[in-house]
Amino acid sequence: MMLDLAGLQSGHRVLDVAAGTGGQTLLAARRVGPSGYVLATDLSSKMLHLAADTAQKSGLTNIETRVMDAENLDLDPDSFDAVICRTALMLFSTPPKALAGMRRAMKPGAKISAIVFSTAEKNPYQGIPLTVVRRFGGVAPSMFSLSDPQRLRDAFRDGGFPDIAVHAVSFQRHLSSAAEAIQGLRNAIFLRGPMAKLGDTEREQAWTEIEHEFAKRQVPAGLDLPGEMLIGVGTK
């Protein structure tokens, strides 16, 4: 849906900001085809190396990776047909500044499509563990800083976009048990930093409480957790 809302077409030049390991980069590259081009940027050279390696193994030759700060994009103006940003905009220290840089790199009439998390209550898979970590004194990332649709609109407006739309997208996450949820969360990047700031005792207590919270939602068929994302779309 993010790619659809960005209006990706064959032959387009696409900018993928804070691309990470590039799952959406590959999808975009397939959409624009061999005559198109996708530039994946991220602060992490390690993640971009993984993205480039996956692209090579997938036979995609229309992807370039470049280490770059999302809030200080060094790109030619009016050079991209579309911009995408997947679950990263809410983590930037100044989202409007990042959006203004993306807008500068876009051609007139081009669209940006950015996915962010809705509220912690509507995303218990992330919301429960982050709430527990905060209670034990951990500093959690600002994963839900743009969860209010109006705040997301304001970020786009302050970034220079006059034409803005926000779409709420609901989904369901099914897990076999609370234990499976914990197993996945122990490897989750968004929890790694906050958990590391806790002492050993507090950390184990936090994991116990998180599993207890998930266990309360478990039924014989497993664990079904709701989720909701917001997709902000701006047109230059």
N, CA and C of each residue as an Amber inpcrd file, in Angstrom:
protein
   708
   0.8370000  -1.2060000   0.0000000   0.0000000   0.0000000   0.0000000
   0.8730000   1.2570000   0.0000000   1.9920000   1.2100000   0.7290000
   2.9190000   2.3420000   0.7240000   3.4150000   2.6300000  -0.6930000
   3.7710000   1.5800000  -1.4160000   4.2590000   1.7500000  -2.7800000
   3.1490000   2.2530000  -3.6990000   1.9400000   1.7330000  -3.5010000
   0.8010000   2.1930000  -4.3010000   0.5550000   3.6880000  -4.0960000
   0.5640000   4.1100000  -2.8270000   0.2720000   5.5020000  -2.5090000
   1.3750000   6.4510000  -2.9740000   2.5960000   5.9040000  -3.1170000
   3.6980000   6.7190000  -3.6410000   3.6250000   6.8200000  -5.1640000
   2.7320000   6.0290000  -5.7730000   2.5230000   6.0990000  -7.2180000
   3.6550000   5.5200000  -8.0400000   4.3410000   4.5010000  -7.5150000
   5.4750000   3.9130000  -8.2340000   5.0520000   3.3160000  -9.5700000
   5.8200000   3.6450000 -10.5980000   5.5680000   3.1350000 -11.9420000
   6.8810000   2.6960000 -12.5750000   6.7570000   1.9120000 -13.6250000
   7.9250000   1.4520000 -14.3700000   8.7630000   2.6410000 -14.8250000
  10.0670000   2.5570000 -14.6090000  10.9740000   3.6110000 -15.0310000
  11.1990000   4.7170000 -14.0170000  10.4750000   4.6890000 -12.9020000
  10.6110000   5.7400000 -11.8910000  11.9530000   5.6720000 -11.1660000
  12.4190000   6.8590000 -10.7560000  13.5560000   6.9810000  -9.8340000
  12.9750000   7.1530000  -8.4310000  13.3370000   6.2320000  -7.5230000
  12.7370000   6.1930000  -6.1820000  13.8150000   6.3730000  -5.1210000
  13.5210000   7.1920000  -4.1320000  14.3880000   7.3800000  -2.9740000
  13.7770000   6.6480000  -1.7850000  14.5330000   5.7340000  -1.1950000
  14.0930000   4.9920000  -0.0050000  14.9200000   5.4940000   1.1780000
  14.2990000   6.2810000   2.0510000  14.9970000   6.9200000   3.1680000
  14.9440000   6.0410000   4.4120000  16.1020000   5.9030000   5.0870000
  16.2240000   5.0250000   6.2520000  15.7760000   3.6150000   5.8730000
  16.3980000   3.0890000   4.8320000  15.9570000   1.8320000   4.2120000
  16.2440000   0.5990000   5.0360000  17.1650000   0.6800000   5.9870000
  17.5010000  -0.4970000   6.7850000  18.0610000  -1.6140000   5.9240000
  17.5670000  -2.8160000   6.1410000  18.0500000  -3.9640000   5.3670000
  17.3360000  -4.1230000   4.0290000  16.4200000  -3.2140000   3.7200000
  15.9360000  -3.0870000   2.3590000  14.8240000  -3.9860000   1.8760000
  13.9760000  -4.4900000   2.7710000  12.8500000  -5.3050000   2.3040000
  11.9740000  -4.5510000   1.3320000  11.6150000  -3.3100000   1.6830000
  10.7800000  -2.4800000   0.8160000  11.5710000  -1.9670000  -0.3810000
  12.8910000  -1.8750000  -0.2590000  13.7290000  -1.4380000  -1.3760000
  13.6050000  -2.4140000  -2.5420000  13.6580000  -3.7030000  -2.2140000
  13.5460000  -4.7360000  -3.2500000  12.1700000  -4.6970000  -3.9100000
  11.1200000  -4.5090000  -3.1010000   9.7690000  -4.4180000  -3.6570000
   9.6510000  -3.2320000  -4.6120000  10.2340000  -2.1040000  -4.2090000
  10.1920000  -0.9160000  -5.0520000  10.9790000  -1.1440000  -6.3420000
  12.1250000  -1.7980000  -6.2390000  12.9620000  -2.0510000  -7.4200000
  12.2390000  -2.9310000  -8.4260000  11.4840000  -3.9010000  -7.9260000
  10.7200000  -4.7620000  -8.8340000   9.5930000  -3.9680000  -9.4870000
   8.9980000  -3.0420000  -8.7440000   7.9000000  -2.2320000  -9.2860000
   8.3850000  -1.3480000 -10.4450000   9.5340000  -0.6980000 -10.2570000
   9.9910000   0.2640000 -11.2690000  10.7120000  -0.4180000 -12.4260000
  11.1000000  -1.6760000 -12.2400000  11.6750000  -2.4560000 -13.3340000
  13.1040000  -2.0630000 -13.6800000  13.6860000  -2.7630000 -14.6660000
  15.0770000  -2.5310000 -15.0330000  15.3600000  -1.1280000 -15.5420000
  14.3410000  -0.4380000 -16.0590000  14.5520000   0.9320000 -16.5350000
  14.4430000   1.9490000 -15.4060000  14.0290000   1.4800000 -14.2220000
  13.9160000   2.3540000 -13.0610000  15.1590000   2.2770000 -12.1850000
  15.0910000   2.9750000 -11.0480000  16.2630000   3.0810000 -10.1680000
  15.7750000   3.3510000  -8.7570000  16.3910000   2.6840000  -7.7730000
  16.0670000   2.9180000  -6.3650000  17.3520000   3.2220000  -5.6110000
  17.3700000   4.3610000  -4.9310000  18.4880000   4.7110000  -4.0550000
  18.0620000   4.4770000  -2.6180000  18.7250000   3.5530000  -1.9440000
  18.4350000   3.2460000  -0.5420000  19.4590000   3.9450000   0.3430000
  18.9920000   4.8080000   1.2400000  19.8900000   5.5160000   2.1510000
  19.6270000   5.0830000   3.5850000  20.6660000   5.1170000   4.3990000
  20.5380000   4.7870000   5.8110000  21.8180000   5.2340000   6.5190000
  21.7360000   5.4470000   7.8290000  22.9300000   5.7790000   8.6070000
  23.8110000   4.5600000   8.8470000  23.2080000   3.3700000   8.7780000
  23.9330000   2.1330000   9.0680000  24.5040000   1.5070000   7.8010000
  25.8230000   1.5300000   7.6750000  26.4630000   0.8920000   6.5210000
  26.2820000  -0.6220000   6.5710000  26.2000000  -1.1690000   7.7820000
  26.0150000  -2.6110000   7.9390000  24.6650000  -3.0460000   7.3630000
  23.6190000  -2.3040000   7.6910000  22.2940000  -2.6380000   7.1690000
  22.2510000  -2.4910000   5.6500000  22.8520000  -1.4290000   5.1440000
  22.8590000  -1.2170000   3.6970000  23.6540000  -2.3020000   2.9770000
  24.7040000  -2.8040000   3.6150000  25.4700000  -3.9010000   3.0180000
  24.5810000  -5.1350000   2.8710000  23.7720000  -5.3970000   3.8890000
  22.8320000  -6.5280000   3.8180000  21.8100000  -6.3080000   2.7030000
  21.3290000  -5.0740000   2.5820000  20.3600000  -4.7590000   1.5320000
  20.9730000  -4.9640000   0.1480000  22.2110000  -4.4960000  -0.0310000
  22.8850000  -4.6370000  -1.3290000  23.1580000  -6.0990000  -1.6500000
  23.5170000  -6.8570000  -0.6160000  23.7930000  -8.2800000  -0.8180000
  22.5260000  -9.0270000  -1.2210000  21.4110000  -8.7030000  -0.5700000
  20.1320000  -9.3340000  -0.9110000  19.7080000  -8.9730000  -2.3250000
  19.9210000  -7.7100000  -2.6990000  19.5720000  -7.2700000  -4.0470000
  20.3820000  -8.0290000  -5.0960000  21.6600000  -8.1960000  -4.8190000
  22.5260000  -8.9120000  -5.7610000  22.0780000 -10.3610000  -5.9140000
  21.7730000 -11.0000000  -4.7920000  21.3370000 -12.3930000  -4.8250000
  19.9760000 -12.5340000  -5.5220000  19.1910000 -11.4580000  -5.4900000
  17.8740000 -11.4770000  -6.1350000  17.9560000 -11.0950000  -7.6080000
  19.1480000 -10.7820000  -8.0760000  19.3310000 -10.4290000  -9.4810000
  18.8640000  -9.0320000  -9.8290000  18.7330000  -8.1570000  -8.8420000
  18.2760000  -6.7880000  -9.0800000  19.4900000  -5.8720000  -9.2490000
  19.5800000  -5.2320000 -10.3970000  20.7290000  -4.3730000 -10.6960000
  20.3670000  -2.8900000 -10.6980000  19.1400000  -2.5660000 -10.3180000
  18.6830000  -1.1670000 -10.3600000  18.6330000  -0.5310000  -8.9760000
  19.4280000  -1.0850000  -8.0300000  19.4630000  -0.5630000  -6.6620000
  20.8590000  -0.0370000  -6.3390000  20.9040000   1.1550000  -5.7570000
  22.1470000   1.7110000  -5.2310000  21.9470000   1.9860000  -3.7500000
  22.9740000   1.7740000  -2.9360000  22.8990000   2.0890000  -1.5100000
  23.9070000   3.1980000  -1.1950000  23.5190000   4.0640000  -0.2670000
  24.3980000   5.1700000   0.0920000  24.1820000   5.5460000   1.5630000
  25.2590000   5.5680000   2.3510000  25.1650000   5.9650000   3.7590000
  24.8520000   7.4580000   3.8220000  23.7600000   7.7990000   4.5070000
  23.3260000   9.1940000   4.5380000  22.3930000   9.4250000   5.7170000
  22.5210000  10.5820000   6.3450000  21.6450000  10.9910000   7.4390000
  20.3200000  11.4790000   6.8550000  19.2230000  10.9020000   7.3050000
  17.9010000  11.2510000   6.7690000  17.5470000  12.7180000   6.9890000
  18.1460000  13.3410000   8.0100000  17.8350000  14.7430000   8.2820000
  18.8060000  15.7010000   7.6060000  19.7590000  15.1500000   6.8690000
  20.7110000  15.9710000   6.1190000  20.9890000  15.2990000   4.7750000
  19.9600000  15.1480000   3.9690000  20.0890000  14.4700000   2.6810000
  20.9000000  15.3190000   1.7040000  21.9390000  14.7140000   1.1640000
  22.7890000  15.4000000   0.1940000  22.4730000  14.8410000  -1.1910000
  21.4190000  15.3780000  -1.7990000  20.9240000  14.8660000  -3.0730000
  20.5690000  16.0240000  -3.9950000  20.6160000  15.7720000  -5.2820000
  20.2440000  16.8010000  -6.2500000  18.7630000  17.1400000  -6.1040000
  18.4170000  18.4050000  -6.2010000  16.9960000  18.7710000  -6.1210000
  16.2340000  18.2820000  -7.3410000  14.9330000  18.0530000  -7.1350000
  14.0160000  17.6800000  -8.2350000  14.5100000  16.4760000  -9.0270000
  15.0060000  15.4450000  -8.3070000  15.6350000  14.3240000  -9.0150000
  14.9450000  12.9680000  -8.8340000  13.8870000  12.9120000  -8.0000000
  13.2170000  11.6290000  -7.7630000  11.7220000  11.7270000  -8.0620000
  11.2110000  10.6250000  -8.6250000   9.7870000  10.5550000  -8.9590000
   8.9280000  10.1590000  -7.7700000   9.5450000   9.5730000  -6.7540000
   8.8040000   9.1240000  -5.5650000   9.7810000   8.9160000  -4.4140000
   9.2700000   9.0600000  -3.1940000  10.0590000   8.8050000  -1.9830000
   9.2520000   7.8860000  -1.0810000   9.9340000   6.8980000  -0.4870000
   9.2890000   6.0240000   0.4930000  10.1200000   6.0190000   1.7810000
   9.4430000   5.8070000   2.8970000  10.1190000   5.7560000   4.1940000
   9.3160000   4.8320000   5.0990000   9.8930000   3.7010000   5.4490000
   9.1580000   2.6620000   6.1720000   9.5670000   2.6050000   7.6490000
   8.6200000   2.8860000   8.5270000   8.7710000   2.8180000   9.9920000
  10.0690000   3.4440000  10.4900000  10.3200000   4.6810000  10.0510000
  11.5200000   5.3820000  10.4930000  11.2560000   6.8510000  10.8060000
  10.3050000   7.4600000  10.1170000  10.0680000   8.8960000  10.2610000
   9.8400000   9.2910000  11.7170000   9.1430000   8.4460000  12.4880000
   8.8160000   8.7850000  13.8710000  10.0400000   8.7350000  14.7800000
  11.1440000   8.1370000  14.2980000  12.3570000   8.0220000  15.1040000
  13.3250000   9.1750000  14.8720000  13.0890000   9.9890000  13.8410000
  13.9790000  11.1130000  13.5610000  13.8040000  12.1830000  14.6360000
  14.8850000  12.8840000  14.9490000  14.7910000  13.9160000  15.9890000
  13.9240000  15.0880000  15.5390000  13.9510000  15.3970000  14.2420000
  13.1330000  16.4930000  13.7050000  12.4830000  16.0300000  12.4000000
  11.3430000  15.3320000  12.4790000  10.6940000  14.8280000  11.2610000
  10.4360000  15.8860000  10.1850000   9.9740000  17.1000000  10.5400000
   9.7470000  18.0940000   9.4760000  11.0220000  18.4310000   8.6990000
  12.1620000  18.4620000   9.3760000  13.4230000  18.7460000   8.6910000
  13.7420000  17.6360000   7.6940000  13.5340000  16.3850000   8.1290000
  13.7660000  15.2530000   7.2290000  12.8270000  15.3210000   6.0350000
  11.5620000  15.6370000   6.2910000  10.5760000  15.7180000   5.2100000
  10.9030000  16.8550000   4.2410000  11.4030000  17.9560000   4.7630000
  11.7690000  19.0730000   3.8970000  12.9100000  18.6730000   2.9620000
  13.8660000  17.8830000   3.4890000  14.9630000  17.4030000   2.6530000
  14.4870000  16.4410000   1.5850000  13.5340000  15.5980000   1.9410000
  12.9640000  14.6710000   0.9660000  12.2020000  15.4440000  -0.1090000
  11.4520000  16.4450000   0.3200000  10.6760000  17.2480000  -0.6360000
  11.6050000  17.9400000  -1.6280000  12.7120000  18.4420000  -1.1530000
  13.6710000  19.1230000  -2.0330000  14.1680000  18.1760000  -3.1300000
  14.3510000  16.8910000  -2.7830000  14.8720000  15.9160000  -3.7480000
  13.8080000  15.4130000  -4.7210000  12.5460000  15.7400000  -4.4720000
  11.4530000  15.2500000  -5.2990000  11.1770000  16.1540000  -6.4830000
  10.7630000  15.5490000  -7.5780000  10.3220000  16.3160000  -8.7440000
   8.9510000  16.9390000  -8.4480000   8.6130000  18.0440000  -9.0820000
   7.2640000  18.6050000  -8.9100000   6.1980000  17.5680000  -9.2670000
   5.2020000  17.4400000  -8.3950000   4.1400000  16.4630000  -8.6150000
   4.4340000  15.0890000  -8.0370000   5.6760000  14.8700000  -7.5860000
   6.0420000  13.5710000  -7.0070000   5.4060000  13.3990000  -5.6300000
   5.2990000  12.1340000  -5.1990000   4.6840000  11.8260000  -3.9130000
   5.6900000  11.1590000  -2.9760000   5.5250000  11.4230000  -1.6820000
   6.2290000  10.6810000  -0.6460000   5.1960000   9.8970000   0.1380000
   5.5370000   8.6440000   0.4630000   4.6630000   7.7820000   1.2530000
   5.4830000   7.2290000   2.4190000   5.0500000   7.5370000   3.6470000
   5.8110000   7.1540000   4.8360000   4.9300000   6.4160000   5.8320000
   5.3990000   5.2510000   6.2840000   4.6680000   4.4480000   7.2730000
   5.1980000   4.7480000   8.6670000   4.2860000   4.9750000   9.6090000
   4.6460000   5.1270000  11.0220000   3.6750000   4.2870000  11.8550000
   4.0390000   4.0580000  13.1050000   3.1590000   3.3150000  14.0010000
   2.0430000   4.2070000  14.5230000   0.8650000   3.6320000  14.6510000
  -0.2290000   4.2710000  15.3650000   0.0760000   4.1440000  16.8700000
  -0.9220000   4.2360000  17.7190000  -0.6940000   4.3010000  19.1610000
  -0.2060000   2.9810000  19.7530000   0.3850000   3.0740000  20.9580000
   0.8570000   1.8870000  21.6730000  -0.3000000   0.9470000  21.9760000
  -1.4680000   1.5100000  22.2910000  -2.6470000   0.7010000  22.6080000
  -3.0980000  -0.1250000  21.4110000  -2.9340000   0.4320000  20.2090000
  -3.3530000  -0.2800000  18.9980000  -2.2590000  -1.1960000  18.4500000
  -1.0840000  -1.1810000  19.0870000   0.0350000  -2.0330000  18.6750000
   0.6450000  -2.7130000  19.8920000  -0.1030000  -3.6340000  20.5230000
   0.3730000  -4.2380000  21.7700000   1.6720000  -5.0270000  21.6360000
   1.9610000  -5.5530000  20.4460000   3.2190000  -6.3160000  20.2800000
   4.4230000  -5.4380000  20.6230000   4.3560000  -4.1690000  20.2280000
   5.4090000  -3.2290000  20.5830000   5.0680000  -2.4540000  21.8550000
   3.7940000  -2.1060000  22.0120000   3.3780000  -1.2520000  23.1130000
   3.5620000  -1.8780000  24.4810000   3.2050000  -3.1600000  24.6130000
   3.3260000  -3.8240000  25.9230000   4.7700000  -3.8570000  26.4070000
   5.7120000  -4.3910000  25.6220000   7.0860000  -4.4410000  26.1300000
   7.6950000  -3.0710000  26.3950000   7.3880000  -2.0680000  25.5570000
   7.9610000  -0.7480000  25.7720000   7.3900000  -0.0910000  27.0300000
   6.1100000  -0.3260000  27.2950000   5.4900000   0.2040000  28.5170000
   6.1260000  -0.4230000  29.7500000   6.3580000  -1.7380000  29.7020000
   6.9850000  -2.4350000  30.8290000   8.4180000  -1.9500000  31.0380000
   9.1670000  -1.8060000  29.9670000  10.5600000  -1.3510000  30.0740000
  10.6200000   0.0330000  30.7170000   9.7130000   0.9260000  30.3170000
   9.6850000   2.2680000  30.9110000   9.4160000   2.1810000  32.4160000
   8.5470000   1.2780000  32.7930000   8.2010000   1.1320000  34.2040000
   9.4060000   0.7000000  35.0330000  10.3110000  -0.0380000  34.4170000
  11.5140000  -0.4880000  35.1140000  12.6750000   0.4960000  34.9620000
  12.3950000   1.6460000  34.3600000  13.4140000   2.6860000  34.2730000
  14.1750000   2.7380000  32.9700000  13.7840000   1.9270000  32.0050000
  14.4660000   1.9390000  30.7120000  13.9820000   3.1020000  29.8570000
  14.8370000   3.5750000  28.9850000  14.4790000   4.6530000  28.0620000
  14.0690000   4.0180000  26.7370000  12.8080000   4.1660000  26.3780000
  12.2820000   3.5330000  25.1690000  12.3460000   4.5010000  23.9930000
  12.4910000   3.9740000  22.7730000  12.5220000   4.8360000  21.5900000
  11.1660000   5.4900000  21.3370000  11.1770000   6.5750000  20.5860000
   9.9350000   7.3240000  20.3370000   9.1520000   6.7010000  19.1870000
   8.8710000   5.4160000  19.3270000   8.2030000   4.6710000  18.2660000
   6.8060000   5.1950000  17.9560000   6.1580000   5.7950000  18.9470000
   4.7800000   6.2380000  18.7750000   4.6620000   7.7660000  18.7440000
   5.7620000   8.4420000  18.4230000   5.7660000   9.9090000  18.4690000
   4.8880000  10.5510000  17.3980000   4.5750000   9.8180000  16.3290000
   3.6980000  10.3540000  15.2750000   2.4100000   9.5340000  15.1610000
   1.9830000   8.9700000  16.2870000   0.8070000   8.0900000  16.2800000
  -0.5070000   8.8420000  16.1370000  -0.4900000  10.1420000  16.4170000
  -1.6890000  10.9810000  16.2370000  -1.7280000  11.4360000  14.7800000
  -2.7910000  11.0990000  14.0370000  -2.8610000  11.4980000  12.6300000
  -2.6390000  12.9880000  12.3990000  -3.1400000  13.8240000  13.3150000
  -2.9550000  15.2690000  13.1480000  -1.4950000  15.6640000  13.3270000
  -0.8270000  15.0090000  14.2440000   0.5980000  15.3060000  14.4390000
   1.4070000  14.8960000  13.2090000   1.0090000  13.7900000  12.5930000
   1.6740000  13.3560000  11.3670000   1.4130000  14.3570000  10.2510000
   0.1700000  14.8190000  10.1460000  -0.1570000  15.8510000   9.1480000
   0.6780000  17.1140000   9.3800000   0.8000000  17.4980000  10.6490000
   1.5520000  18.7150000  10.9750000   3.0180000  18.5750000  10.5670000
   3.5820000  17.3670000  10.7570000   4.9760000  17.1490000  10.3820000
   5.1470000  17.3300000   8.8730000   4.2140000  16.7820000   8.1000000
   4.2660000  16.9480000   6.6460000   4.0840000  18.4200000   6.2530000
   3.1360000  19.0850000   6.9110000   2.8840000  20.4970000   6.5980000
   4.1220000  21.3440000   6.9060000   4.7350000  21.0870000   8.0640000
   5.9240000  21.8490000   8.4440000   7.1250000  21.4990000   7.5660000
   7.0530000  20.3440000   6.9010000   8.1000000  19.9620000   5.9680000
   7.8940000  20.5480000   4.5890000   6.7990000  21.3180000   4.4030000
   6.5780000  22.0240000   3.1570000   5.5630000  21.4060000   2.2170000
   4.8260000  20.3950000   2.6870000   3.8460000  19.7370000   1.8140000
   2.4660000  20.3460000   2.0140000   1.8810000  20.9370000   0.9750000
   0.5360000  21.5090000   1.1090000  -0.5680000  20.4790000   0.9120000
  -0.2450000  19.4120000   0.1670000  -1.2370000  18.3890000  -0.1850000
  -0.9020000  17.1180000   0.5880000  -1.6840000  16.8190000   1.6290000
  -1.3520000  15.7340000   2.5690000  -2.5480000  14.8210000   2.7750000
  -2.2990000  13.5200000   2.8740000  -3.3370000  12.5440000   3.2370000
  -2.7460000  11.5770000   4.2530000  -3.5750000  11.1070000   5.1770000
  -3.1480000  10.1130000   6.1680000  -4.1110000   8.9400000   6.1330000
  -3.5770000   7.7380000   5.9650000  -4.3860000   6.5200000   5.8930000
  -4.0520000   5.6220000   7.0830000  -5.0790000   5.1490000   7.7920000
  -4.8980000   4.1770000   8.8710000  -5.0950000   2.7730000   8.3030000
  -4.1520000   1.8900000   8.5990000  -4.1970000   0.5240000   8.0830000
  -4.1100000  -0.4560000   9.2510000  -5.1600000  -1.2470000   9.4280000
  -5.1870000  -2.2330000  10.5190000  -4.7470000  -3.5980000  10.0210000
  -4.1660000  -4.3810000  10.9170000  -3.7590000  -5.7420000  10.5770000
  -3.7960000  -6.6010000  11.8300000  -3.6060000  -7.8890000  11.6650000
  -3.6460000  -8.8410000  12.7770000  -2.3640000  -9.6580000  12.7760000
  -1.7650000  -9.8030000  13.9320000  -0.5530000 -10.6180000  14.0820000
  -0.9220000 -11.8840000  14.8640000  -0.7100000 -13.0510000  14.2650000
  -1.0270000 -14.3080000  14.9440000   0.2530000 -15.0040000  15.3940000
   0.2690000 -15.4050000  16.6610000   1.3930000 -16.1500000  17.2300000
   0.8320000 -17.3880000  17.9170000   1.6320000 -18.4290000  17.9700000
   1.1400000 -19.6780000  18.5600000   0.9730000 -19.5700000  20.0700000
   1.7690000 -18.7000000  20.6990000   1.7250000 -18.5950000  22.1640000
   2.4510000 -17.3330000  22.6180000   2.3090000 -17.0300000  23.9160000
   3.0490000 -15.9160000  24.5080000   4.5450000 -16.1950000  24.4580000
   4.9150000 -17.4590000  24.5960000   6.3320000 -17.8360000  24.5480000
   6.9320000 -17.5080000  23.1860000   6.1680000 -17.7180000  22.1170000
   6.6620000 -17.3850000  20.7840000   6.8450000 -15.8760000  20.6440000
   5.9210000 -15.1140000  21.2290000   6.0410000 -13.6570000  21.1960000
   7.3260000 -13.2100000  21.8680000   7.6200000 -13.7830000  23.0200000
   8.8280000 -13.4220000  23.7600000  10.0780000 -13.8000000  22.9770000
  10.0410000 -14.9500000  22.3420000  11.1940000 -15.3970000  21.5500000
  11.5070000 -14.3850000  20.4370000  10.4660000 -13.9040000  19.7690000
  10.6670000 -12.9140000  18.7170000  11.1290000 -11.5840000  19.2700000
  10.5690000 -11.1780000  20.4050000  10.9110000  -9.8900000  20.9870000
  12.3480000  -9.8480000  21.5200000  12.8720000 -10.9770000  21.9310000
  14.2600000 -11.0060000  22.4240000  15.2500000 -10.6410000  21.3220000
  14.8400000 -10.7900000  20.0710000  15.7070000 -10.4200000  18.9380000
  15.2850000  -9.1180000  18.2730000  14.2800000  -8.4470000  18.8500000
  13.7420000  -7.2330000  18.2260000  14.6810000  -6.0450000  18.4330000
  14.9950000  -5.3580000  17.3570000  15.9270000  -4.2300000  17.4320000
  15.3870000  -3.1270000  18.3380000  14.0600000  -2.8630000  18.2770000
  13.5110000  -1.7430000  19.0340000  13.5910000  -1.9380000  20.5430000
  13.7740000  -3.1990000  20.9960000  13.8710000  -3.4780000  22.4280000
  15.3050000  -3.6480000  22.9150000  16.2240000  -3.8630000  21.9790000
  17.6020000  -4.1920000  22.3490000  18.2410000  -3.0960000  23.1980000
  18.1340000  -1.8560000  22.7360000  18.7310000  -0.7350000  23.4650000
  18.0960000  -0.5000000  24.8190000  16.7570000  -0.3640000  24.8990000
  16.1170000  -0.1450000  26.1940000  16.3930000  -1.2560000  27.2090000
  16.3890000  -2.5100000  26.7570000  16.6660000  -3.6230000  27.6700000
  18.1090000  -3.5930000  28.1690000  19.0370000  -3.1750000  27.3130000
  20.4570000  -3.1390000  27.6890000  20.7200000  -2.1280000  28.7990000
  19.8540000  -1.1280000  28.9190000  20.0380000  -0.0910000  29.9400000
  19.5530000  -0.5400000  31.3240000  18.8610000  -1.6800000  31.3880000
  18.4010000  -2.2050000  32.6700000  19.4660000  -3.1010000  33.2950000
  19.4420000  -3.1900000  34.6080000  20.3130000  -4.1380000  35.2940000
  19.8320000  -5.5640000  35.0430000  20.6740000  -6.5490000  35.3380000
  20.3270000  -7.9510000  35.0590000  19.0280000  -8.3640000  35.7410000
  18.8660000  -7.9810000  37.0060000  17.6690000  -8.3680000  37.7470000
  16.4270000  -7.7120000  37.1620000  16.5200000  -6.3960000  36.9140000
  15.3790000  -5.6700000  36.3520000  15.0210000  -6.2070000  34.9710000
  16.0410000  -6.5650000  34.2050000  15.7960000  -7.0790000  32.8520000
  14.9960000  -8.3730000  32.8980000  15.3860000  -9.2900000  33.7540000
  14.6600000 -10.5660000  33.8530000  13.2590000 -10.3690000  34.3960000
  13.1170000  -9.4360000  35.3410000  11.7830000  -9.1300000  35.8660000
  10.9040000  -8.5370000  34.7640000  11.4990000  -7.6870000  33.9350000
  10.7470000  -7.0780000  32.8390000  10.2840000  -8.1450000  31.8540000
  11.1640000  -9.0690000  31.4810000  10.7690000 -10.1360000  30.5510000
   9.6480000 -10.9880000  31.1420000   9.7240000 -11.2630000  32.4360000
   8.6840000 -12.0570000  33.0980000   7.3420000 -11.3340000  33.0300000
   7.3740000 -10.0130000  33.2820000   6.1310000  -9.2400000  33.2600000
   5.5660000  -9.1380000  31.8430000   6.4410000  -8.9690000  30.8640000
   5.9890000  -8.8970000  29.4720000   5.3030000 -10.2020000  29.0700000
   5.9310000 -11.3200000  29.4040000   5.3240000 -12.6100000  29.0580000
   3.9920000 -12.7920000  29.7750000   3.9090000 -12.3260000  31.0070000
   2.6550000 -12.4220000  31.7670000   1.5510000 -11.6120000  31.0830000
   1.8940000 -10.4140000  30.5970000   0.9080000  -9.5680000  29.9230000
   0.4040000 -10.2250000  28.6400000   1.3100000 -10.8510000  27.8810000
   0.8960000 -11.5380000  26.6640000   0.0840000 -12.7930000  26.9990000
   0.4620000 -13.4920000  28.0510000  -0.2420000 -14.7190000  28.4350000
  -1.7010000 -14.4380000  28.7720000  -1.9960000 -13.2420000  29.2970000
  -3.3650000 -12.8760000  29.6320000  -4.2360000 -12.7670000  28.3800000
  -3.6090000 -12.5550000  27.2310000  -4.3530000 -12.4170000  25.9750000
  -4.4290000 -13.7350000  25.2030000  -3.7220000 -14.7410000  25.6810000
  -3.6560000 -16.0050000  24.9300000  -4.9250000 -16.8300000  25.1090000
  -5.3470000 -17.4690000  24.0320000  -6.4850000 -18.3930000  24.0400000
  -5.9920000 -19.7270000  23.4890000  -6.8030000 -20.7840000  23.5670000
  -6.3340000 -22.0890000  23.0650000  -5.8220000 -22.0750000  21.6270000
  -6.4010000 -21.2040000  20.7830000  -5.9790000 -21.1640000  19.3780000
  -4.6670000 -20.4050000  19.1850000  -4.1760000 -19.7500000  20.2340000
  -2.9310000 -19.0110000  20.1230000  -3.0850000 -17.5800000  20.6000000
  -2.2760000 -16.7010000  20.0600000  -2.2570000 -15.3060000  20.4880000
  -2.4580000 -14.4150000  19.2680000  -3.5880000 -13.7140000  19.2390000
  -3.8810000 -12.7870000  18.1420000  -3.7490000 -11.3580000  18.6560000
  -2.8400000 -10.6140000  18.0580000  -2.5950000  -9.2460000  18.4890000
  -2.9490000  -8.2730000  17.3650000  -3.7440000  -7.2480000  17.6730000
  -4.0680000  -6.2650000  16.6470000  -2.8710000  -5.3480000  16.3910000
  -2.9250000  -4.6770000  15.2660000  -1.9050000  -3.6920000  14.9400000
  -2.4880000  -2.6220000  14.0560000  -1.8930000  -1.4430000  14.0820000
  -2.3390000  -0.3780000  13.1920000  -1.1650000   0.5120000  12.8220000
  -1.0530000   0.7990000  11.5360000  -0.0460000   1.7230000  11.0340000
  -0.7480000   2.9080000  10.3970000  -0.0340000   4.0160000  10.3450000
  -0.5040000   5.1920000   9.6100000   0.4370000   5.4060000   8.4200000
  -0.1330000   5.7070000   7.2730000   0.6740000   6.0260000   6.0940000
   0.4030000   7.4760000   5.7340000   1.4320000   8.2990000   5.8870000
   1.3320000   9.6910000   5.5040000   1.7870000   9.8660000   4.0660000
   1.0150000  10.6220000   3.2880000   1.3350000  10.8390000   1.8720000
   1.3610000  12.3440000   1.6060000   2.4500000  12.7840000   1.0210000
   2.5730000  14.2000000   0.6590000   2.9050000  14.3420000  -0.8110000
   2.3510000  15.3470000  -1.4520000   2.6090000  15.6140000  -2.8770000
   3.3100000  16.9640000  -3.0070000   4.3800000  16.9930000  -3.7830000
   5.1250000  18.2330000  -3.9900000   4.4330000  19.0870000  -5.0660000
